[in-house]
Every structure is written in structure tokens, then in C-alpha cells.
Amino acid sequence: MSVRIVVSFLIGGLVRVALFYSGWSPVFQRRVEVSTPLNSWVNVEEGLYLRRKGLSPYEGDTFHETPLLLAGAEQLTHLPVSILQALFILTDLLTAICLAAFAREAKTFYVIT
């Protein structure tokens, strides 16, 4: 991996850390540009709340994840917030690494100049 890509990932990670610890985090959690019903942690928390109250999170139109993810998220809520945030950041960086690798591989199949 080139130094340029590593620096880009480090900057992206630092920006994410800064956003977590700034007052902007709640603003971004509600923006449709970066958070959808399929990837919103707020919706996962709501699904967990409904499940804990004995209600099905799947009856309404709030929760769109699988039961396996709901069970995994239940375990994640027992972690300290800082570890949970670090896990989200590492997942984002891993996704960025995978996308960069896929894009690099796609260049071999398509003529992209």
C-alpha cells in the first residue's frame, strides 16, 4: 500500500475521531446523507429497546436489520462508549481499505486512465 493511501486513511481516521468527540456527532447521526435506516446506530438502539420491552422490533418500519445483527448489537451495548466508537472507526477504515483494494483490482479489468 502506498504512503499516500496510508496517509489518507490516517487522516480519515483522525477526522472520524474528531467528529466523535466534537458536538457534531448528534447532528451527523440524523443526517440522511450519512445515516440511513439500514446503517443507523440510532435505529439499532431503538430495535434493542423494543426487544427489551418485549415488543417485536420488526412490526413497525423502524428496524431493518437481521435478528443475528440485533443479538450482536446487544453484546456491543455492554462495551464502554469509547471502545464502541473505536470499533466503528476501525470498521470504517477496514471498509475503506477493502474499497481501495477493489478499485485497484477493477483497474486491471477496465481501461481507466
Phi, psi and omega in degrees: 000136184285160180297324180299318180291318179298317178297319177299317179293320178296317178296317177299319178295318179294322177297318179296318177298315180298321179292324178297320185266001175267177178279001184274348184304313178297329179294314182289332180295337183255000181276130182289343179290331184239349183223120181244170177301340180271344181230013184275125177291331177299318178293324177295317178298322178293320176298320177294320179298314180297319180296319180293331178276002178085012178259154177279123178290350184265354182290322180268202180246027184267316189250127186238017184260172181279158177300328178295318178294322178298318178294320177293321179295327177300320179290324181293331182291346178276350179280154172298151184301320182295323178290322178296318177296319178297322178296318177297318180295315179297323177295318177298317180292322176296320176297318179296320178296316179296316179297320178295319179294318178296319179295319178296319179292323181295331179298334180284338182262336181240150178275100179239120181247000000 
